[in-house]
Amino acid sequence: MKVPAILRLAALLASLFLFAGCAVNPVTGRQNFTLMSEAEEMRTGQKADVDIRKEYGIYDSPSLQSYVNEVGQKLAQKSHRPQLNYHFTVVDSPQINAFALPGGYVYITRGIIAYLNSEAELAAVLGHEIGHVTARHGVQQYTAATAANVGTVILGVLLSQYIGPAGQQLGQSALGIMGNVLLSGYGREHELEADRLGAEYLARSGYDPQAMIKVIGVLKNQELFDIEVAAQEGREPRRYHGIFATHPDNDTRLHEVVDDAKQFAVANANDHRAEFLRQTEGMIFGDSSAHGIIRGNTFQHGELGFSVTFPPNWRIRNQPDKVQAISPQNDALMELSLVENPRGSPADFARQRFHLGVTNEVSTTAINGLPAALVTASTRDGRPLTAGVIYHNDQAFVLAGVGASLTTFDQHHAEISNAIDSFRALTTAERKSIKPLALRTITASRDLTYAELASQSPLGKNAENYLRLLNGQYPDGEPVPGQIVKIVK
Ligand SMILES: [Zn+2]
């Protein structure tokens, strides 16, 4: 959830037939940029860049931005279209992604940067994206319906059916639920071509082109890890760079295209690991305070000044325009959204928002001292719903819960009500104390293990694997004595 929280990501993506995502599923492109003149291409990129900046937000670290830009420009000068005016931007997102717009606009999330382990790997991600730009790869589509999170999508649509026109957006932004599988890749052939071009630009810039294979390994390991987590959570796993069915280590064609680049390589290439770790030290990891922070089952937002505790063991997803919580069995969903400058009382607002007739139950109340209304109603197709509308700082917070069926709703009703009742304003001191997690480095002592680091980590029950992923040592590596190890604090 961002400030302001009313975002139109789904609408944006729908209009962006030009979006070029890489870390994820292949879908057929809709249009081919080779039909476009270079001037047209630049204009298209420039226009979309404005929206991307608005929707994602730019990561607030001039030094990291300039470092990433420097690495990107170095590669771009060695590319097949050095005359383009390239822009390399770190977006303020914990998702694992990188993407390019036509005309030389390249974006990388701080989410993926966290999992890289050298400047050469950063250059590989940027080089791959430059490859899409120089090859003028066609366009992208996004997909609302990947296998991942199908249960949530259905519930999201249920809620939107009920909420009506305003909820249409909500239904479409079931898209948003996909998080990092939102943007789709270009398909196997284009991805391989981008890998080939990226490897060439790496080599020509003085890096070892093998870094391309390492980076694809980073994505593959995220996918393998998510299979584990998905099994714990009873959902379908996400797919990163899903076109690679095999592990990149065994991918013959990938190795072929990377080997082609060796003719351009310098001897004794430096991966500049130490410099990369220095530049990324202190980078925010996970949610940032501008987007709200999840600790345990509590969601807190320093800028908006509120806290809400979701039911125990529900999975919380913080999205640009809302926060969702999903029951462990995927049979109930809560959603928190906000509307600025609401009109009338909370009860008036609730009637309007939920299209309630006079016979529906709306009661005026106060929740932790804040003016509020509680709604008990049912969706158009008869599913029960309960919601709270809470006014705080000229904003209406809408916290709604719906079950997949009457039975599941009854099972979860008390938990949903408790969560609504937990909404409260944060004190000034609390607002100030909300700090996001950040990357730090330590030097491994002789007997250091990831299990030991995990026991002191704020990363939760999968901390050990997160730490291995962060350090490129998934699934079973251990720190080597003297190794600089990334941790999260
Ligand atoms: Zn790609």
Residues whose N, C-alpha, C, O or C-beta is under 5 A from the ligand:
A	BS01	ZN	G21 C22 E191 A194
